[in-house]
Amino acid sequence: MALRFSANLSWLFPELPALPARLEAAAAAGFGAAEAAWPAGCPAQALRAAAERAGVRIALLNTPPGDPEAGELGLAAVPGREAAFREGLAAAVQYAKAVGCHRIHVMAGRVPLGADRAAVAGEMETTFIENLRYAADLLAQENMIGLVEPINNRITDPRYYLNTPHQAAAILEKVGRPNLKLQLDLFHCQIMDGNLSRNLDTYFPLIGHIQIAQVPGRHEPDSPGELNFPYIFELLESLGYTGYVGCEYAPKGDTLEGLGWLRSYWESRGLQHGGTSKAAE
């Protein structure tokens, strides 16, 4: 079965300032789904209306980052911020419900400024597990999936708490909730561990969402870099992946001009613009 791709509107179409406009551009480019980080400044009604006009599904949203001025990027693993985490989670659930989204990335957050990672690791893991159990129970009431995403601490964010799929898998096992899954961004995974074929095979039962970008530049999949995306796409197909593949990369130029890789994929699978089967036309 051919893969389904989701346009990450926090990264793609930066030439358009508003989220609804980016969503409509994604639809015009052929995407059937879109995702975004916390959609600050965009009322749920506006995003839902744009999605309905364009016929695009909202596939993924994040929990709020917390206080950006204080350097926060998620709260789920941050001791002492439990109340703020629950408040943000409730807001994310209500927003997701309003736009018809069923997956929420529960952002772990950063090691507190000035703290030694090793010294606070145990307390942060305990906080993370407790918050994830709370989140899973709340999400289950709305038939939603929670996701945790390892973010590399070598290039992107040195203080982010959750860094590898191994760490995420261990935490998910301890949490023990079936509606919590792994969000595997292959950009971060390659930087931290490489060995993508083995990691995809090993953690496939846990994966609830995949995101892509070339390494090391975090640009289009067909830009120069370490990853062989035609091979990766074939591997995901052979594994039977049916979720969305989120395009979370920084376009090197115009977003639409940079989508040649996606059009080539569709053509190679006998699909037309937007991933529609020729047989269905």
Secondary structure as a PSIPRED ss2 file (coil, helix, strand):
# PSIPRED VFORMAT (PSIPRED V4.0)

   1 M C   1.000  0.000  0.000
   2 A C   1.000  0.000  0.000
   3 L C   1.000  0.000  0.000
   4 R E   0.000  0.000  1.000
   5 F E   0.000  0.000  1.000
   6 S E   0.000  0.000  1.000
   7 A E   0.000  0.000  1.000
   8 N E   0.000  0.000  1.000
   9 L C   1.000  0.000  0.000
  10 S C   1.000  0.000  0.000
  11 W C   1.000  0.000  0.000
  12 L C   1.000  0.000  0.000
  13 F C   1.000  0.000  0.000
  14 P C   1.000  0.000  0.000
  15 E C   1.000  0.000  0.000
  16 L C   1.000  0.000  0.000
  17 P C   1.000  0.000  0.000
  18 A C   1.000  0.000  0.000
  19 L H   0.000  1.000  0.000
  20 P H   0.000  1.000  0.000
  21 A H   0.000  1.000  0.000
  22 R H   0.000  1.000  0.000
  23 L H   0.000  1.000  0.000
  24 E H   0.000  1.000  0.000
  25 A H   0.000  1.000  0.000
  26 A H   0.000  1.000  0.000
  27 A H   0.000  1.000  0.000
  28 A H   0.000  1.000  0.000
  29 A H   0.000  1.000  0.000
  30 G C   1.000  0.000  0.000
  31 F C   1.000  0.000  0.000
  32 G C   1.000  0.000  0.000
  33 A E   0.000  0.000  1.000
  34 A E   0.000  0.000  1.000
  35 E E   0.000  0.000  1.000
  36 A C   1.000  0.000  0.000
  37 A C   1.000  0.000  0.000
  38 W C   1.000  0.000  0.000
  39 P C   1.000  0.000  0.000
  40 A C   1.000  0.000  0.000
  41 G C   1.000  0.000  0.000
  42 C C   1.000  0.000  0.000
  43 P C   1.000  0.000  0.000
  44 A H   0.000  1.000  0.000
  45 Q H   0.000  1.000  0.000
  46 A H   0.000  1.000  0.000
  47 L H   0.000  1.000  0.000
  48 R H   0.000  1.000  0.000
  49 A H   0.000  1.000  0.000
  50 A H   0.000  1.000  0.000
  51 A H   0.000  1.000  0.000
  52 E H   0.000  1.000  0.000
  53 R H   0.000  1.000  0.000
  54 A H   0.000  1.000  0.000
  55 G C   1.000  0.000  0.000
  56 V C   1.000  0.000  0.000
  57 R E   0.000  0.000  1.000
  58 I E   0.000  0.000  1.000
  59 A E   0.000  0.000  1.000
  60 L E   0.000  0.000  1.000
  61 L E   0.000  0.000  1.000
  62 N E   0.000  0.000  1.000
  63 T C   1.000  0.000  0.000
  64 P C   1.000  0.000  0.000
  65 P C   1.000  0.000  0.000
  66 G C   1.000  0.000  0.000
  67 D C   1.000  0.000  0.000
  68 P H   0.000  1.000  0.000
  69 E H   0.000  1.000  0.000
  70 A H   0.000  1.000  0.000
  71 G C   1.000  0.000  0.000
  72 E C   1.000  0.000  0.000
  73 L C   1.000  0.000  0.000
  74 G E   0.000  0.000  1.000
  75 L C   1.000  0.000  0.000
  76 A C   1.000  0.000  0.000
  77 A C   1.000  0.000  0.000
  78 V C   1.000  0.000  0.000
  79 P C   1.000  0.000  0.000
  80 G C   1.000  0.000  0.000
  81 R C   1.000  0.000  0.000
  82 E H   0.000  1.000  0.000
  83 A H   0.000  1.000  0.000
  84 A H   0.000  1.000  0.000
  85 F H   0.000  1.000  0.000
  86 R H   0.000  1.000  0.000
  87 E H   0.000  1.000  0.000
  88 G H   0.000  1.000  0.000
  89 L H   0.000  1.000  0.000
  90 A H   0.000  1.000  0.000
  91 A H   0.000  1.000  0.000
  92 A H   0.000  1.000  0.000
  93 V H   0.000  1.000  0.000
  94 Q H   0.000  1.000  0.000
  95 Y H   0.000  1.000  0.000
  96 A H   0.000  1.000  0.000
  97 K H   0.000  1.000  0.000
  98 A H   0.000  1.000  0.000
  99 V H   0.000  1.000  0.000
 100 G C   1.000  0.000  0.000
 101 C C   1.000  0.000  0.000
 102 H C   1.000  0.000  0.000
 103 R E   0.000  0.000  1.000
 104 I E   0.000  0.000  1.000
 105 H E   0.000  0.000  1.000
 106 V C   1.000  0.000  0.000
 107 M C   1.000  0.000  0.000
 108 A E   0.000  0.000  1.000
 109 G C   1.000  0.000  0.000
 110 R E   0.000  0.000  1.000
 111 V C   1.000  0.000  0.000
 112 P C   1.000  0.000  0.000
 113 L C   1.000  0.000  0.000
 114 G C   1.000  0.000  0.000
 115 A C   1.000  0.000  0.000
 116 D C   1.000  0.000  0.000
 117 R H   0.000  1.000  0.000
 118 A H   0.000  1.000  0.000
 119 A H   0.000  1.000  0.000
 120 V H   0.000  1.000  0.000
 121 A H   0.000  1.000  0.000
 122 G H   0.000  1.000  0.000
 123 E H   0.000  1.000  0.000
 124 M H   0.000  1.000  0.000
 125 E H   0.000  1.000  0.000
 126 T H   0.000  1.000  0.000
 127 T H   0.000  1.000  0.000
 128 F H   0.000  1.000  0.000
 129 I H   0.000  1.000  0.000
 130 E H   0.000  1.000  0.000
 131 N H   0.000  1.000  0.000
 132 L H   0.000  1.000  0.000
 133 R H   0.000  1.000  0.000
 134 Y H   0.000  1.000  0.000
 135 A H   0.000  1.000  0.000
 136 A H   0.000  1.000  0.000
 137 D H   0.000  1.000  0.000
 138 L H   0.000  1.000  0.000
 139 L H   0.000  1.000  0.000
 140 A H   0.000  1.000  0.000
 141 Q H   0.000  1.000  0.000
 142 E C   1.000  0.000  0.000
 143 N C   1.000  0.000  0.000
 144 M C   1.000  0.000  0.000
 145 I E   0.000  0.000  1.000
 146 G E   0.000  0.000  1.000
 147 L E   0.000  0.000  1.000
 148 V E   0.000  0.000  1.000
 149 E C   1.000  0.000  0.000
 150 P C   1.000  0.000  0.000
 151 I C   1.000  0.000  0.000
 152 N C   1.000  0.000  0.000
 153 N C   1.000  0.000  0.000
 154 R C   1.000  0.000  0.000
 155 I C   1.000  0.000  0.000
 156 T C   1.000  0.000  0.000
 157 D C   1.000  0.000  0.000
 158 P C   1.000  0.000  0.000
 159 R C   1.000  0.000  0.000
 160 Y E   0.000  0.000  1.000
 161 Y C   1.000  0.000  0.000
 162 L C   1.000  0.000  0.000
 163 N C   1.000  0.000  0.000
 164 T C   1.000  0.000  0.000
 165 P H   0.000  1.000  0.000
 166 H H   0.000  1.000  0.000
 167 Q H   0.000  1.000  0.000
 168 A H   0.000  1.000  0.000
 169 A H   0.000  1.000  0.000
 170 A H   0.000  1.000  0.000
 171 I H   0.000  1.000  0.000
 172 L H   0.000  1.000  0.000
 173 E H   0.000  1.000  0.000
 174 K H   0.000  1.000  0.000
 175 V H   0.000  1.000  0.000
 176 G C   1.000  0.000  0.000
 177 R C   1.000  0.000  0.000
 178 P C   1.000  0.000  0.000
 179 N C   1.000  0.000  0.000
 180 L E   0.000  0.000  1.000
 181 K E   0.000  0.000  1.000
 182 L E   0.000  0.000  1.000
 183 Q E   0.000  0.000  1.000
 184 L E   0.000  0.000  1.000
 185 D E   0.000  0.000  1.000
 186 L H   0.000  1.000  0.000
 187 F H   0.000  1.000  0.000
 188 H H   0.000  1.000  0.000
 189 C H   0.000  1.000  0.000
 190 Q H   0.000  1.000  0.000
 191 I H   0.000  1.000  0.000
 192 M H   0.000  1.000  0.000
 193 D C   1.000  0.000  0.000
 194 G C   1.000  0.000  0.000
 195 N C   1.000  0.000  0.000
 196 L H   0.000  1.000  0.000
 197 S H   0.000  1.000  0.000
 198 R H   0.000  1.000  0.000
 199 N H   0.000  1.000  0.000
 200 L H   0.000  1.000  0.000
 201 D H   0.000  1.000  0.000
 202 T H   0.000  1.000  0.000
 203 Y H   0.000  1.000  0.000
 204 F H   0.000  1.000  0.000
 205 P H   0.000  1.000  0.000
 206 L H   0.000  1.000  0.000
 207 I E   0.000  0.000  1.000
 208 G E   0.000  0.000  1.000
 209 H E   0.000  0.000  1.000
 210 I E   0.000  0.000  1.000
 211 Q E   0.000  0.000  1.000
 212 I E   0.000  0.000  1.000
 213 A C   1.000  0.000  0.000
 214 Q C   1.000  0.000  0.000
 215 V C   1.000  0.000  0.000
 216 P C   1.000  0.000  0.000
 217 G C   1.000  0.000  0.000
 218 R C   1.000  0.000  0.000
 219 H C   1.000  0.000  0.000
 220 E C   1.000  0.000  0.000
 221 P C   1.000  0.000  0.000
 222 D C   1.000  0.000  0.000
 223 S C   1.000  0.000  0.000
 224 P C   1.000  0.000  0.000
 225 G C   1.000  0.000  0.000
 226 E C   1.000  0.000  0.000
 227 L C   1.000  0.000  0.000
 228 N C   1.000  0.000  0.000
 229 F H   0.000  1.000  0.000
 230 P H   0.000  1.000  0.000
 231 Y H   0.000  1.000  0.000
 232 I H   0.000  1.000  0.000
 233 F H   0.000  1.000  0.000
 234 E H   0.000  1.000  0.000
 235 L H   0.000  1.000  0.000
 236 L H   0.000  1.000  0.000
 237 E H   0.000  1.000  0.000
 238 S H   0.000  1.000  0.000
 239 L H   0.000  1.000  0.000
 240 G C   1.000  0.000  0.000
 241 Y C   1.000  0.000  0.000
 242 T C   1.000  0.000  0.000
 243 G C   1.000  0.000  0.000
 244 Y E   0.000  0.000  1.000
 245 V E   0.000  0.000  1.000
 246 G E   0.000  0.000  1.000
 247 C E   0.000  0.000  1.000
 248 E C   1.000  0.000  0.000
 249 Y C   1.000  0.000  0.000
 250 A C   1.000  0.000  0.000
 251 P C   1.000  0.000  0.000
 252 K C   1.000  0.000  0.000
 253 G C   1.000  0.000  0.000
 254 D C   1.000  0.000  0.000
 255 T C   1.000  0.000  0.000
 256 L C   1.000  0.000  0.000
 257 E H   0.000  1.000  0.000
 258 G H   0.000  1.000  0.000
 259 L H   0.000  1.000  0.000
 260 G H   0.000  1.000  0.000
 261 W H   0.000  1.000  0.000
 262 L H   0.000  1.000  0.000
 263 R H   0.000  1.000  0.000
 264 S H   0.000  1.000  0.000
 265 Y H   0.000  1.000  0.000
 266 W H   0.000  1.000  0.000
 267 E H   0.000  1.000  0.000
 268 S H   0.000  1.000  0.000
 269 R C   1.000  0.000  0.000
 270 G C   1.000  0.000  0.000
 271 L E   0.000  0.000  1.000
 272 Q C   1.000  0.000  0.000
 273 H C   1.000  0.000  0.000
 274 G C   1.000  0.000  0.000
 275 G C   1.000  0.000  0.000
 276 T C   1.000  0.000  0.000
 277 S E   0.000  0.000  1.000
 278 K H   0.000  1.000  0.000
 279 A H   0.000  1.000  0.000
 280 A H   0.000  1.000  0.000
 281 E C   1.000  0.000  0.000
